[in-house]
């Protein structure tokens, strides 16, 4: 058994040591390939008309983020507070900025933490604000034979990617690494 453990360590320790930076790079690639356009498309639906649309969200933006409150005011945005406006604008900007930061590898750990918070709020809004909690197939269940529920299954994979980036940083080929080397003059650990 000791020989088998030695053989295992002999084979995989150099791989782990030399290719460690590829894990977060691959996590950023998978994020870009699967989630970047999802979040950007969602953010685009929240923009209002014209150039000032980044400051004046669409009615649909409020309905997506505050479904119960919008229903209560019969979809009249003018009856909502500045708090609602600030949350919708911040959420819209976050859907553009945080994924971009992850993809280019800039402030990756903070961006991934922000995305974790975003996905938690998004999931709770989907479940309780939009009523998805009433549909077991949407919520899903872990350790069952069905791997495609929207909330528990899919978003668990999203979280795995994001937690990997929080723990490991951006990895190879990232602006974090370039900036760290230029600013600190030392090998990057981000």
C-alpha positions in Angstrom: 0.0 0.0 0.0 2.9 2.3 0.8 4.3 1.8 -2.8 0.9 2.6 -4.3 0.7 5.8 -2.3 4.3 6.7 -3.2 3.6 6.0 -6.9 0.4 8.1 -6.7 2.3 11.0 -5.1 5.2 10.7 -7.5 2.8 11.0 -10.5 0.4 13.7 -9.3 2.5 16.0 -7.0 4.4 17.5 -10.0 1.1 17.9 -11.9 -0.5 19.7 -9.0 2.6 21.9 -8.4 3.1 22.9 -12.0 -0.4 23.2 -13.2 -2.1 24.7 -10.2 -2.7 28.0 -11.9 -4.7 26.3 -14.6 -7.6 25.3 -12.3 -8.8 29.0 -11.8 -8.0 29.8 -15.4 -10.3 26.9 -16.4 -12.9 28.1 -13.9 -12.8 31.5 -15.5 -13.1 30.0 -19.0 -16.1 27.9 -18.0 -17.7 30.9 -16.4 -17.2 32.9 -19.6 -18.4 30.1 -21.8 -21.6 29.3 -19.8 -22.6 32.3 -17.6 -21.1 35.5 -19.1 -23.8 35.9 -21.8 -26.5 34.7 -19.4 -25.8 37.6 -16.9 -25.2 40.2 -19.7 -28.4 39.2 -21.4 -30.3 39.5 -18.2 -28.7 42.9 -17.5 -29.7 44.2 -20.9 -33.4 43.5 -20.2 -33.1 45.8 -17.2 -31.8 48.8 -19.1 -34.2 51.7 -19.7 -34.4 53.5 -23.0 -31.6 55.6 -24.5 -28.2 56.6 -23.1 -29.6 57.2 -19.6 -31.0 53.7 -19.5 -28.2 52.7 -17.2 -29.6 55.2 -14.6 -33.3 54.8 -15.4 -34.1 51.0 -15.4 -36.9 49.5 -17.3 -40.2 48.6 -15.6 -39.3 45.0 -16.2 -36.1 45.4 -14.1 -38.2 46.3 -11.1 -40.6 43.5 -11.8 -37.7 41.0 -12.0 -36.0 42.2 -8.8 -39.0 43.3 -6.7 -41.9 41.2 -8.1 -44.2 41.4 -5.0 -43.7 45.1 -4.5 -44.4 45.8 -8.2 -47.5 43.8 -8.1 -48.6 45.7 -5.0 -48.2 49.0 -6.8 -49.8 47.7 -10.0 -46.5 48.0 -11.8 -46.3 51.8 -11.3 -42.5 52.4 -10.7 -43.2 55.9 -9.5 -44.7 54.5 -6.3 -41.5 52.7 -5.3 -38.8 54.4 -3.2 -35.2 55.5 -4.0 -34.1 52.3 -2.3 -35.8 50.2 -4.9 -34.2 52.3 -7.7 -30.7 52.0 -6.0 -31.0 48.2 -5.7 -32.2 47.8 -9.3 -29.4 50.0 -10.7 -26.7 48.4 -8.6 -28.0 44.9 -9.5 -28.0 45.8 -13.2 -24.5 47.2 -13.1 -23.3 44.2 -11.1 -24.6 41.9 -13.8 -22.4 43.7 -16.3 -19.3 44.5 -14.2 -18.7 41.5 -12.0 -18.8 38.9 -14.8 -16.5 41.1 -16.9 -14.0 41.3 -14.0 -14.0 37.5 -13.6 -13.5 36.9 -17.3 -10.5 39.3 -17.5 -9.2 38.2 -14.2 -9.2 41.6 -12.4 -10.1 41.8 -8.7 -11.2 38.2 -9.3 -11.6 37.2 -5.7 -13.8 40.2 -4.9 -15.8 39.9 -8.1 -16.4 36.2 -7.4 -17.5 37.0 -3.8 -19.9 39.7 -5.3 -21.2 37.1 -7.8 -21.8 34.6 -4.9 -23.9 37.2 -3.1 -25.7 38.1 -6.4 -26.6 34.4 -7.1 -27.8 33.9 -3.5 -30.1 37.0 -3.9 -31.2 35.9 -7.4 -32.0 32.4 -6.1 -34.0 33.7 -3.2 -35.9 36.1 -5.4 -36.7 33.3 -7.9 -37.9 31.1 -5.1 -39.8 33.5 -2.9 -40.4 36.6 -5.0 -41.5 34.7 -8.2 -43.0 31.8 -6.3 -40.7 29.0 -7.7 -40.5 27.5 -4.2 -44.0 26.0 -5.0 -42.5 24.0 -7.9 -40.3 21.1 -6.5 -38.8 20.5 -10.0 -37.5 24.1 -10.0 -36.0 23.9 -6.5 -34.8 20.4 -7.1 -33.1 18.1 -4.6 -29.6 17.0 -4.1 -28.6 13.3 -4.1 -31.5 12.4 -6.4 -31.2 11.0 -9.9 -32.2 14.3 -11.7 -29.3 16.7 -12.2 -31.0 19.6 -13.9 -33.1 21.5 -11.3 -32.7 25.3 -11.8 -31.9 26.2 -8.2 -30.1 23.5 -6.2 -28.4 21.7 -9.1 -27.4 24.3 -11.6 -26.6 27.0 -9.1 -24.4 24.6 -7.1 -22.2 24.3 -10.1 -22.1 28.1 -10.5 -21.1 28.4 -6.8 -18.4 25.8 -7.2 -16.8 27.9 -10.0 -17.1 31.1 -7.9 -15.8 29.5 -4.7 -12.8 28.1 -6.7 -12.0 31.7 -7.8 -12.4 33.1 -4.3 -10.0 30.5 -2.9 -7.5 30.2 -5.8 -7.7 33.7 -7.3 -7.7 34.3 -11.1 -4.9 31.9 -12.0 -2.7 32.1 -15.0 -3.3 34.7 -17.8 -5.1 37.2 -15.7 -4.8 40.9 -15.0 -4.5 40.2 -11.3 -1.3 38.2 -12.0 0.1 40.9 -14.2 -0.7 43.7 -11.8 0.6 41.8 -8.8 3.9 41.2 -10.6 4.2 44.8 -11.6 3.1 46.4 -8.3 4.8 43.9 -5.9 7.6 42.8 -8.2 7.1 39.3 -7.0 5.4 36.2 -8.2 1.6 36.5 -7.9 -0.4 34.5 -5.5 -3.7 35.8 -6.6 
